[in-house]
Amino acid sequence: MSALTIFPAGQPDQGRTFREFADIADRLRDLGVQFERWQAEQAFGADADSDMVLSAYQASIDQLKRQYGFQSVDVISLNAEHPNKEALRQKFLSEHTHSDFEVRFFVEGRGLFYLHVGDQVYAVLCEQGDLISVPANTTHWFDMGENPAFKCIRLFTTEDGWVAEFTGDRIAERFPTLDQYLATL
């Protein structure tokens, strides 16, 4: 189940959690964040390659490409056996921004996005079927957990793909990890 917890930036133990999809989408919309659910137009197995995944969601992808001018689309998949899982986790856990806006659709699994907007931090638990966009220049970080298990479609308005500008702020260290967050739900 998707969830949203809103924290005061300096008080990671004082969050208010929302679990209803409409409540989550409404609160995120106020930040300029798109949060919606997608359905595959064709079935595919857990062993599906990137082309099969993209084909299953082609109509939704095409709509976003027209709407936002996306130039590139890819599929990222990580599991607990991935040899670089810890290095990738640490990279995404550092607070950063993008000059491009970030769009992720969770084909499988889950992950926890944190958006640091003004004096609040928004923890967004995304699960299979969830699409989230992070507006350009929004400070954020992402936790995939100690044992990642997700497959995501990523969309970019540039050919360069994922390019982060790290803030150097260590705020992420004060907030619950994905595994800790899940234990509180």
C-alpha positions in Angstrom: 0.0 0.0 0.0 1.3 3.5 -0.9 1.8 5.9 1.9 2.8 9.6 2.5 4.2 10.9 5.7 4.8 14.6 6.1 7.5 15.6 8.7 8.7 19.0 9.9 12.2 19.1 8.4 13.9 19.2 11.8 11.7 16.6 13.5 11.9 13.2 11.8 9.9 11.6 14.6 6.8 13.9 14.2 5.3 12.8 11.0 1.7 12.6 10.0 0.9 9.6 7.7 -1.7 9.3 4.9 -2.6 6.0 3.3 -5.6 6.8 1.0 -4.4 7.2 -2.6 -6.6 10.3 -3.2 -5.2 12.0 0.0 -1.7 11.2 -1.1 -2.2 12.5 -4.7 -3.9 15.7 -3.5 -1.2 16.6 -1.0 1.5 15.9 -3.5 -0.3 17.8 -6.3 0.1 21.0 -4.1 3.9 20.5 -4.5 3.6 20.1 -8.3 4.2 16.3 -7.9 2.2 14.0 -10.2 1.2 10.8 -8.4 -1.0 8.3 -10.2 -1.6 4.6 -10.8 -0.9 2.8 -14.1 -2.1 -0.5 -15.4 -0.3 -2.6 -18.0 -2.1 -3.0 -21.3 -0.7 -6.5 -21.8 0.5 -9.2 -19.4 4.2 -10.0 -19.0 6.2 -12.3 -16.6 8.5 -11.4 -13.8 11.4 -12.3 -16.1 10.3 -9.7 -18.8 13.1 -7.7 -20.3 13.1 -3.9 -20.8 11.5 -4.1 -24.2 8.6 -6.2 -23.0 8.0 -3.9 -20.0 8.1 -0.8 -22.1 5.7 -2.4 -24.6 3.2 -3.2 -21.9 3.0 0.5 -20.9 3.6 2.0 -24.3 0.4 4.0 -24.5 1.0 5.6 -21.0 4.6 6.3 -21.9 3.6 7.9 -25.2 1.1 10.1 -23.4 3.8 11.4 -21.0 6.2 11.9 -23.9 3.7 14.1 -25.7 2.8 16.0 -22.5 6.3 16.7 -21.3 8.6 16.2 -24.3 10.5 13.2 -22.8 13.5 12.3 -25.0 14.6 9.1 -23.4 13.0 6.2 -21.5 14.6 3.3 -19.8 14.0 0.5 -17.3 16.0 0.1 -14.1 15.8 -3.1 -12.1 17.6 -3.9 -8.9 17.4 -6.9 -6.6 19.1 -8.1 -3.4 21.7 -10.0 -5.5 22.9 -7.0 -7.5 26.6 -6.7 -7.0 26.5 -2.8 -6.7 23.4 -2.5 -4.7 25.0 -0.8 -1.7 27.0 1.7 -3.8 23.8 2.6 -5.8 21.8 2.9 -2.6 24.3 5.3 -1.1 24.3 7.4 -4.2 20.5 7.7 -4.3 20.3 8.3 -0.5 22.3 11.5 -0.7 20.0 14.6 -1.0 20.2 16.0 -4.5 18.3 17.9 -7.2 18.0 17.6 -11.0 17.6 20.4 -13.5 15.3 17.9 -15.3 12.2 16.7 -13.5 12.3 13.1 -12.5 9.5 10.6 -13.3 9.5 7.0 -12.1 6.9 4.3 -12.5 7.1 1.2 -10.3 6.5 -1.8 -12.5 7.4 -4.1 -9.6 8.5 -3.7 -5.9 8.8 -0.5 -4.0 10.9 2.4 -2.9 10.8 5.4 -0.7 11.1 9.0 -2.1 11.8 11.8 0.2 11.0 15.4 -1.0 12.5 18.2 1.0 10.3 21.3 0.3 10.8 24.4 2.4 10.5 23.4 6.1 8.9 20.1 5.5 9.9 16.6 4.3 7.5 14.4 2.4 8.2 10.6 2.6 6.4 8.9 -0.3 6.2 5.1 -0.3 5.8 4.1 -3.9 4.7 0.5 -4.7 3.9 -1.5 -7.8 1.6 0.5 -10.1 2.6 3.9 -8.7 4.0 6.8 -10.9 5.7 9.7 -9.2 7.2 12.9 -10.7 9.7 15.0 -8.8 9.7 18.6 -10.1 13.0 20.0 -11.4 15.2 21.5 -8.7 13.3 19.9 -5.9 15.7 18.6 -3.2 15.1 14.9 -2.6 16.6 11.4 -2.0 15.5 7.9 -2.6 15.9 4.7 -0.5 15.6 1.3 -2.1 16.2 -0.6 1.2 19.0 -3.0 2.3 17.6 -5.7 -0.1 16.2 -3.8 -3.1 13.5 -5.4 -5.1 12.1 -3.1 -7.8 11.8 -2.5 -11.5 11.0 1.0 -12.6 10.4 2.8 -15.9 12.3 6.1 -15.9 11.6 9.0 -18.2 13.9 12.0 -19.0 13.5 15.2 -21.1 17.2 15.0 -22.0 19.3 12.3 -23.7 21.7 12.4 -20.7 19.3 10.6 -18.4 19.9 10.7 -14.6 22.2 13.6 -13.7 22.2 14.6 -10.0 23.5 17.8 -8.3 24.2 16.8 -4.7 23.5 19.3 -2.0 26.0 18.0 0.6 23.2 18.2 3.2 23.2 15.1 5.4 19.4 15.4 6.2 18.7 11.9 4.8 20.7 10.4 7.7 18.1 11.7 10.2 15.1 10.2 8.5 13.9 6.6 8.5 15.3 4.2 5.9 12.8 2.3 3.8 13.1 -0.7 6.1 12.5 1.4 9.2 9.6 3.2 7.5 7.9 0.0 6.6 8.2 -1.2 10.2 6.1 1.7 11.4 3.2 1.2 9.0 
